[in-house]
Amino acid sequence: MNASGGGDDAEPERDPEGQLELRAAPNAATEPEVLPQRQPSLSTGGRGTLATGGPPGHKARSLRDAHRDLLTEAVASIKDVSDVGFLDDELAKDRFKDAINVAIEVYAKQRELDRVLTDVPELKLSTLVPYLVEPVESIADDDFNKCFESLESEPWNWTLYMYPAWLVGCFIRYVVLFPARLFNLIFATVLTVIAVASCKILFAGNKQKREHVEGLILTLYAQAWVASWSGVVKYHGTRPRMAANQIYVANHSSMIDYILLLGVHRFAVVGQLHPGGVGLMQTHLLGSLGCIWFDRKNVKDRDYVRKSIAEHVARADKPPLLIFPEGTCVNNEYCVMFKKGAFDIDATVHPVAIKYNKLFADAFWNSRQESFFAHVLRMMKDWCLIADVWFLEPQTKRPGESSEAFAARVKQLIAKQAGLKCVSFDGYLKHVKPSERYRAAIQTQNSRFFRAELQDMRGYLKDDESKRNSVLWKREQRNHFLRALNQDERKT
């Protein structure tokens, strides 16, 4: 479709100077699903009118609708591959990244509407300022990455009377508390491994009894983990119980979230299967709880996870299922978008809000900066872990309520109770690198504008009156169109 009303075979048109033509670089693997082959474009005709013969506001609305269509299709492609909370294969990941790139490229080409419009060509400081605003805003206030930033401690001990106290504190934490905590955790791990192995032998013929005893052992083991951080955890609300057709969902800051909940009741969790020592614990120690592990690189895991969740939820003799719908660790200051996969199931949802007090320890696991075991050891060197866990009232989907709306409602309940700021970002975006297409699109649009300004200045400074009038008339047409477009955008 062409915004100027032409047929499918019409040549794409432009506005004066061709500065607002929209073109997204197609990708052979994703073009049919992300963007149509033909993109909307603009043109102007004779003096004071547009090529459609309609008023400038009509043309502006056409461009706005074209932008909306492009972004909607890009977001739809993102939704197709990420609605279950993880990307199941490399092809889906490529589609996701391509859809993101297309969306932000369209946004970049729309940013040129913020330029300074003058009747006479000029290049001065006020002309350049709008192009510096966005990068300065990004540096000063990065809303997205704030959700995944670790706590930065401010220095307080560089005084004559505080420095000795700090040295004493370091001695206590590193020389007294840390070795004792580490020994406690290692000793508990050895006892747990022996106890679980003994259960597998003693109750080999009674699976139900074996799983029950192993669950009790794992609950004690989780409490040993909390003790290794000198944890002070306060639980609020009704404790979980075994029942069919129920799912527990919680905000996510670290893998220790699961440890805190396992310390009060047996839970089966849905999560990523990790390599190394963490993976051994997942597959061997937690096997009796019925946890559901997936591998993002395995294309078959999506169907397996959905089927396993449905089977687990239907059974009353299984531990309640715990899901972290954010899909990634957030710094316990914000609550990002909840994936709708956990809310598609026709089950009662029990929200769980977890809030950490960062006075003595930061429980956020920044997986981009440290491994999980480094994260655990760091917390053992802090004074103590303080946390509150709220088991909120169970929620069910209302008549006519979509899974997305249900997820957003539960997210609001958790964020309000834990004092978190709700944001609509998809947490997976922290794994996506900044788009080169966005940078290139911004540079292209800026270079077009400055090139047009320089050309206008050269023509305007000549002694030829006809050329000066031609430059002014051309700028009048372009500015008339852009002002109408900006005015229409402000109304909507």
C-alpha positions in Angstrom: 0.0 0.0 0.0 1.2 3.5 -0.8 0.3 6.4 1.4 -0.3 8.7 -1.6 -3.1 6.5 -2.7 -1.4 4.9 -5.7 -1.8 1.2 -6.7 0.6 -1.6 -5.9 2.6 -0.9 -9.1 3.1 2.8 -8.5 6.6 4.0 -7.9 7.4 5.0 -4.3 7.4 8.8 -3.9 9.0 11.2 -1.5 8.4 14.5 0.2 10.6 17.4 -0.8 14.3 16.4 -0.6 13.1 12.8 0.0 13.7 13.1 3.7 10.7 11.3 5.1 10.8 8.1 3.0 10.4 5.0 5.1 12.4 2.0 4.1 13.5 -0.9 6.4 16.3 -3.1 5.2 14.6 -6.5 4.6 15.9 -9.7 5.9 15.5 -12.8 3.8 14.5 -15.0 6.6 12.0 -12.6 8.2 10.7 -10.2 5.6 7.3 -11.9 5.0 6.6 -11.9 8.8 8.0 -8.6 9.9 7.4 -6.0 7.2 5.4 -5.9 4.0 7.5 -5.7 0.8 6.2 -2.3 0.0 6.5 0.5 2.5 4.5 3.7 2.8 6.1 6.8 1.4 5.2 10.5 0.9 5.2 13.0 -1.8 4.2 16.6 -2.4 2.9 18.0 -5.6 2.3 21.6 -6.6 2.6 24.7 -4.5 0.8 24.6 -1.2 -0.7 21.1 -1.8 0.3 17.5 -1.4 0.3 14.9 -4.0 -2.9 13.4 -2.7 -4.7 16.6 -3.2 -5.7 16.6 0.4 -4.8 18.9 3.3 -1.4 18.5 5.1 -3.2 17.1 8.2 -4.5 14.2 6.1 -1.0 13.5 4.8 0.4 13.6 8.3 -2.2 11.1 9.5 -1.3 8.8 6.7 2.4 8.9 7.8 1.3 8.4 11.4 -0.8 5.4 10.5 2.0 4.0 8.4 4.4 4.2 11.4 1.8 2.5 13.6 1.4 -0.3 11.1 5.1 -0.9 10.8 5.6 -1.0 14.6 2.6 -3.2 15.1 3.9 -5.8 12.7 7.3 -5.7 14.3 5.9 -6.1 17.8 3.7 -8.9 16.5 6.7 -10.8 15.3 8.4 -10.3 18.7 5.3 -11.6 20.4 5.3 -14.7 18.3 8.7 -15.8 19.5 8.8 -14.6 23.1 5.3 -15.2 24.5 6.4 -18.3 26.5 9.1 -16.4 28.4 12.2 -17.7 26.5 13.5 -18.1 23.0 13.7 -21.7 22.0 16.2 -21.7 19.1 18.6 -19.6 17.3 16.2 -18.9 14.4 13.6 -17.5 16.8 16.3 -15.4 18.5 17.3 -14.0 15.1 13.7 -13.2 14.3 13.3 -11.5 17.6 16.4 -9.3 17.1 15.4 -8.5 13.5 12.0 -7.4 14.7 13.5 -5.2 17.3 15.9 -3.6 14.8 13.1 -2.9 12.4 11.0 -1.2 15.1 13.8 1.1 16.3 14.8 1.9 12.7 11.3 3.1 12.0 11.5 5.1 15.2 14.8 6.6 14.2 13.4 7.8 10.9 10.5 9.4 12.8 12.9 11.3 15.1 13.7 13.9 12.4 10.3 15.6 13.0 11.9 17.2 16.1 14.2 19.4 14.0 14.2 23.2 14.1 12.3 24.6 11.1 13.3 28.1 9.9 12.1 30.0 6.9 15.6 31.2 6.0 18.4 28.6 5.8 20.9 29.0 8.6 23.3 26.8 10.6 24.0 27.9 14.1 24.0 26.5 17.6 20.2 26.5 18.0 20.1 24.4 14.9 22.4 21.7 16.3 20.9 21.5 19.8 17.9 19.2 19.0 20.3 16.6 17.6 22.2 16.6 20.9 19.1 16.2 23.2 18.5 12.5 22.7 22.0 11.2 23.3 22.4 13.5 26.3 19.0 12.2 27.7 20.2 8.6 27.1 23.4 9.3 29.1 21.7 11.2 31.9 18.6 8.9 32.3 18.8 5.4 31.0 15.4 4.0 32.0 15.9 0.5 30.7 19.4 -0.4 32.1 18.3 1.0 35.5 16.4 -2.2 36.0 19.6 -4.3 35.8 22.1 -2.1 37.7 23.8 -3.4 40.8 23.9 -1.3 44.0 26.8 1.0 44.0 28.2 1.6 47.5 29.2 5.1 48.4 32.5 5.4 50.3 31.9 6.4 54.0 35.0 5.1 55.8 37.7 7.6 54.8 37.7 9.5 58.1 40.1 9.2 61.0 37.4 7.8 63.4 35.5 5.6 60.9 38.4 3.9 59.2 39.4 1.8 62.3 35.8 0.7 62.7 35.7 -0.4 59.0 38.9 -2.4 59.5 37.3 -4.2 62.5 34.2 -4.9 60.4 36.3 -6.4 57.6 38.1 -8.6 60.0 34.8 -9.9 61.5 33.2 -10.5 58.1 36.2 -12.0 56.2 38.1 -13.8 59.0 35.3 -14.9 61.4 31.9 -15.0 59.7 33.0 -16.0 56.1 34.9 -19.2 57.1 32.1 -20.3 59.5 29.4 -19.7 56.9 31.4 -21.5 54.2 32.0 -24.5 56.4 28.3 -24.5 57.4 27.2 -24.7 53.7 29.8 -27.3 52.7 28.9 -29.5 55.7 25.2 -29.1 54.9 25.8 -30.0 51.2 27.7 -33.2 52.2 24.9 -34.3 54.6 22.3 -33.5 52.0 24.0 -35.5 49.3 24.4 -38.5 51.6 20.8 -38.2 52.8 19.3 -38.0 49.3 21.4 -40.9 48.1 20.3 -42.9 51.1 16.6 -42.2 50.4 17.1 -43.4 46.8 18.3 -46.7 48.2 16.0 -47.1 51.2 12.8 -46.1 49.4 13.6 -47.5 46.0 10.3 -49.4 45.9 8.2 -46.5 47.3 8.5 -43.5 45.0 5.9 -41.4 46.8 7.5 -41.9 50.2 11.0 -41.2 48.7 9.9 -37.9 47.1 8.2 -36.8 50.4 11.3 -37.5 52.5 13.7 -35.9 49.9 11.4 -32.8 49.9 11.8 -32.4 53.6 15.6 -32.8 53.3 15.7 -30.2 50.6 13.7 -27.8 52.7 16.3 -28.2 55.5 19.1 -27.7 53.0 17.5 -24.5 51.7 17.4 -23.2 55.3 21.1 -24.1 55.6 21.8 -21.9 52.5 19.8 -19.0 54.2 21.8 -19.5 57.4 25.1 -19.3 55.4 24.1 -15.6 54.7 22.9 -15.0 58.2 19.5 -14.5 56.6 16.7 -12.8 58.4 13.6 -13.6 56.3 10.0 -12.7 57.4 7.2 -14.5 55.7 3.7 -12.9 55.5 0.4 -14.3 54.5 -1.0 -17.8 54.2 1.7 -20.5 53.7 1.6 -22.6 50.5 -0.1 -25.9 50.5 -0.4 -28.9 48.2 -3.3 -28.7 45.8 -4.2 -29.1 42.2 -4.7 -26.4 39.6 -2.5 -23.7 41.2 0.6 -21.8 40.1 2.8 -19.5 42.2 4.4 -16.5 40.4 7.0 -14.2 41.9 9.3 -11.3 41.0 12.8 -12.4 40.3 16.1 -10.9 41.5 18.4 -13.9 41.9 18.4 -17.7 42.0 18.2 -17.3 45.8 14.6 -16.3 45.4 13.8 -20.0 44.9 16.0 -20.9 48.0 14.0 -18.5 50.2 10.7 -20.1 49.1 12.0 -23.6 49.2 13.0 -23.0 52.8 9.4 -22.6 53.8 7.7 -25.1 51.5 8.5 -27.6 48.8 8.2 -26.0 45.3 8.8 -27.2 41.8 10.3 -24.5 39.7 10.3 -23.8 35.9 13.7 -22.5 34.8 16.7 -22.5 32.6 19.0 -25.5 32.9 22.5 -24.2 33.9 25.8 -25.9 33.2 28.4 -26.9 35.8 27.8 -27.3 39.5 24.4 -25.5 39.4 23.2 -27.9 36.7 24.2 -30.9 38.8 22.2 -29.6 41.7 19.2 -29.0 39.4 19.2 -32.4 37.9 20.2 -34.6 40.9 19.2 -32.9 44.2 16.0 -31.2 42.9 14.9 -34.1 40.8 12.3 -35.4 43.4 10.4 -32.1 43.3 9.4 -32.4 39.7 11.1 -29.2 38.6 10.8 -28.4 34.9 14.1 -27.4 33.2 14.5 -26.2 29.7 17.3 -25.3 27.3 16.8 -22.2 25.2 18.9 -23.7 22.4 16.7 -26.8 22.1 13.8 -26.2 19.6 11.7 -29.0 21.1 11.7 -27.6 24.6 8.8 -25.2 24.1 6.2 -28.0 23.6 7.9 -30.1 26.3 7.6 -27.2 28.9 4.0 -26.5 28.1 3.0 -30.1 28.3 5.0 -30.7 31.5 3.4 -27.6 33.2 -0.1 -28.7 32.3 0.6 -32.3 33.7 2.2 -31.0 36.9 -0.6 -28.5 37.6 -3.3 -31.1 37.2 -1.9 -33.3 40.0 -2.6 -32.6 43.7 0.2 -34.9 44.9 2.9 -32.7 43.4 4.6 -29.7 45.0 3.1 -26.4 43.9 4.7 -25.0 40.7 6.7 -21.8 41.0 7.3 -19.6 37.9 9.3 -16.3 37.6 7.4 -14.7 34.7 9.9 -11.8 34.2 12.2 -14.4 32.7 15.4 -12.6 34.0 16.9 -11.2 37.1 15.9 -7.6 38.0 17.6 -5.5 40.6 14.6 -5.6 43.1 13.9 -1.9 42.4 11.8 -2.4 39.3 9.3 -5.0 38.0 9.6 -5.6 34.2 7.0 -7.2 31.9 5.5 -10.5 32.9 5.4 -13.1 30.1 1.9 -14.4 29.5 2.9 -18.1 29.2 2.2 -18.7 33.0 -1.2 -17.0 32.7 -2.5 -18.9 29.7 -3.1 -22.0 31.9 -6.6 -22.2 33.4 -5.3 -22.3 37.0 -5.4 -20.2 40.2 -2.4 -17.9 40.3 -0.9 -17.2 43.8 1.3 -14.0 43.6 4.4 -13.9 45.7 6.2 -10.6 46.4 9.9 -10.7 47.4 11.7 -7.6 48.7 15.3 -7.4 49.9 16.6 -4.9 52.3 19.9 -3.6 50.8 21.2 -2.1 54.0 23.6 -5.0 54.6 23.6 -7.0 51.4 22.6 -6.6 47.8 20.8 -9.9 46.7 20.6 -9.0 43.0 22.5 -11.4 40.8 24.0 -9.5 37.9 24.8 -12.5 35.7 26.6 -10.3 33.2 29.3 -9.4 35.9 29.6 -12.5 38.1 28.9 -16.2 38.2 26.3 -17.6 40.6 28.9 -19.1 43.0 30.7 -15.7 43.0 27.4 -14.1 43.8 26.8 -16.6 46.7 30.4 -16.0 48.1 30.0 -12.3 47.9 26.8 -12.5 50.0 28.6 -14.7 52.5 31.1 -11.8 53.0 28.3 -9.3 53.8 26.9 -8.8 57.2 23.5 -10.5 56.7 20.6 -10.9 54.2 17.3 -9.3 55.1 14.2 -10.1 53.1 10.4 -10.0 53.3 8.2 -12.5 51.4 4.5 -11.9 51.0 2.1 -14.7 49.9 -0.7 -12.6 48.4 -4.4 -13.5 47.8 -4.9 -16.0 45.0 -6.1 -14.5 41.7 -8.2 -16.0 38.9 -8.7 -14.7 35.3 -11.8 -12.5 35.1 -14.5 -13.1 32.4 -13.2 -11.7 29.1 -9.8 -10.9 30.5 -6.9 -11.7 28.2 -3.7 -13.5 29.4 -1.7 -10.2 28.9 -4.2 -8.2 31.0 -4.2 -10.9 33.7 -0.4 -10.9 33.8 -0.3 -7.1 34.1 -2.8 -7.2 36.9 -0.8 -9.7 38.9 2.4 -7.8 38.2 0.8 -4.6 39.7 -0.2 -6.5 42.8 3.3 -7.8 43.4 5.0 -4.5 42.6 2.7 -2.6 44.9 3.3 -5.0 47.8 7.1 -5.1 47.4 7.4 -1.3 46.6 8.8 -1.9 43.1 8.4 0.4 40.1 6.4 -1.1 37.3 7.9 -0.8 33.8 6.7 -2.3 30.6 10.2 -3.3 29.3 10.7 -6.9 28.1 13.5 -8.2 30.3 15.0 -10.2 27.5 16.1 -7.0 25.8 19.0 -6.7 28.1 20.6 -9.5 26.1 20.1 -7.6 22.8 23.0 -5.4 21.7 22.4 -1.8 20.6 21.2 -1.7 17.0 23.6 -0.6 14.3 20.5 0.0 12.1 19.3 2.6 14.5 22.6 4.4 14.6 22.9 4.3 10.8 19.3 5.5 10.3 19.9 8.5 12.7 23.1 9.4 10.9 21.5 9.2 7.5 18.6 11.4 8.5 20.9 14.0 10.1 23.2 14.0 7.1 20.3 14.6 4.8 19.1 17.5 6.8 22.4 19.2 7.1 23.2 18.6 3.4 19.9 20.2 2.5 20.6 23.1 4.7 24.0 23.7 3.1 22.5 23.5 -0.3 19.9 26.0 0.6 22.4 28.3 2.1 24.6 28.2 -1.1 21.5 29.0 -3.2 20.3 31.7 -0.8 23.6 33.5 -0.6 23.9 33.9 -4.4 23.0 37.2 -6.1 20.5 35.5 -8.4 17.1 36.6 -7.1 15.3 33.7 -8.8 17.5 31.1 -7.1 16.9 32.8 -3.8 13.1 32.7 -4.3 13.3 29.1 -5.4 15.1 28.1 -2.2 12.6 30.0 -0.1 9.7 28.4 -1.9 11.1 24.9 -1.5 11.7 25.4 2.2 8.2 26.7 2.6 6.8 23.5 1.1 9.0 21.3 3.3 8.4 23.2 6.5 4.6 23.4 5.8 4.5 19.7 5.6 6.6 19.0 8.6 4.7 21.5 10.8 1.4 19.9 9.8 2.8 16.5 10.7 4.1 17.7 14.0 0.8 19.3 14.8 -1.1 16.2 14.0 1.2 14.1 16.2 0.7 16.4 19.1 -3.1 16.1 18.8 -2.9 12.3 18.9 
